[in-house]
Amino acid sequence: MKLGTVRLDGQERVVVAVDDEKAALLDPGVTVAGLLAGWPATRPLLDHASKVALADLHWLPPIPRPGKIICVALNNSANTDRIMSGPDTPATFIKPASSLVGSGQPIRLRSSYGRVHPEPELAVVIGTGGAAI
């Protein structure tokens, strides 16, 4: 199942892909976090939602304003000219929520940023109840 947040008619809305071409458009006010927190009781919302074409959607970050984003700094071994020896334990850093983009949206880069390259990313969402993780 694919779900996310989109901008439609100037509003942020949650959608859930029902197949490769269409998504169920949930009512205003439904959030990704709320949908997941109430699952499976919120599952029937999909049956009654209007359907929209996936190709027509402007995707936003799945959770537009997450509480915190903690990243792990490791070298990308696929880029041999950038491999450096690092510490025994990986360093972490935080990123602002404003650095997130939606699926398929452009990443704006300034020439002053210098060289950039793609890196694989792994995301883990930790909800309530996490401790000493």
C-alpha positions, -999 to +999 in steps of 0.1 A: +000+000+000+013+035-009+001+064+011+012+100+013+004+137+015-004+157-016-014+193-024-047+194-042-067+227-048-044+245-024-050+220+004-029+193+020-047+160+017-039+124+024-041+098-004-038+061-005-030+044-038-056+018-046-038+006-078-011+018-102-033+046-116-057+058-089-056+069-053-083+073-027-085+110-016-093+111+021-113+139+038-096+171+047-082+169+082-071+132+079-033+129+084-009+101+076-001+098+113-038+097+123-046+072+096-019+048+107-026+053+144-062+043+140-056+013+116-074-010+110-105+010+122-097+038+097-095+013+068-131+018+058-124+054+050-107+042+018-139+025+006-159+057+007-133+082-006-133+097-040-107+085-064-081+107-082-055+099-108-020+094-093-004+112-123-024+144-114-010+147-079+016+170-065+033+149-038+045+165-005+066+148+021+045+119+036+045+136+070+048+174+062+061+186+096+078+157+114+090+162+149+127+155+142+148+140+115+180+123+126+204+111+099+234+088+100+266+100+083+282+071+064+303+072+033+287+060+001+310+031-009+295+031-044+313+064-050+350+053-049+366+087-053+348+099-021+356+069+002+373+080+034+380+061+066+356+070+093+350+065+130+341+031+144+306+043+152+287+064+127+281+100+134+245+114+134+232+148+123+198+164+122+180+179+092+152+205+092+118+194+080+121+221+053+147+199+036+121+173+027+105+170-007+077+148-020+081+118-043+090+129-078+095+166-069+126+184-080+155+189-056+167+225-061+205+228-061+225+260-063+258+261-082+274+274-050+267+240-033+295+224-054+295+188-063+265+167-054+257+131-059+228+108-052+229+087-021+206+058-010+185+067+020+168+046+046+139+060+066+126+046+098+095+061+114+093+057+152+059+064+167+049+066+203+062+040+226+098+040+214+125+041+241+163+034+242+162+027+205 
